[in-house]
Amino acid sequence: MRSYFRAALLLIAGLLPGAMSMSDAQTIARDDSAQLVQFSAGMYDVRRQSATVEYQAEIYPAYTLGIFRTKASISATRTDDIFAGGGVALPIDLSSRVFLMPSFNAGLYKHGKGIELGYFVEFRSYLEIAWQCTRNSCIGISIYHVSNGSLSNTNPGLESLLTTYFVQL
């Protein structure tokens, strides 16, 4: 797992020099009229020996709540854990091609054979950095923490690390 984190940090370090050339142009993440679809894959529960593969799809409709983009997510792991929810994201352009996007989701969780998260309602806090490689697409990495917010006595929480691909519809 440590090598996966190391690779993610190297990717971030590689993207940051391009972010230093600030520009007035905005990325597709900040374009309110752009509907985006994101596909992700990576490691679910990276801190434990029980880490497994996770696949995720998100849609960012061309609808905002003030400065926030809305989003809907669904994810599944190889251990049959499933999450579906919605939330908001705040795209922050670092340059005309690089953006940071913290986000928050609330949703429903179905426990499979992976770690028991303690409740059927879960919350996810994300941090993502991405590079717009073409006019209509981006690649990046994201890390998120999931927790039930102490809605039950069992609340182990976990972290996932994903590689991401955005495409504008």
Secondary structure as UniProt FT lines:
FT   HELIX           2..19
FT   TURN            28..30
FT   TURN            32..33
FT   STRAND          36..44
FT   TURN            46..47
FT   TURN            49..50
FT   STRAND          52..60
FT   STRAND          64..65
FT   TURN            66..67
FT   STRAND          68..77
FT   TURN            78..79
FT   STRAND          82..89
FT   STRAND          92..93
FT   STRAND          98..110
FT   STRAND          121..132
FT   STRAND          137..147
FT   TURN            149..150
FT   STRAND          158..168
//
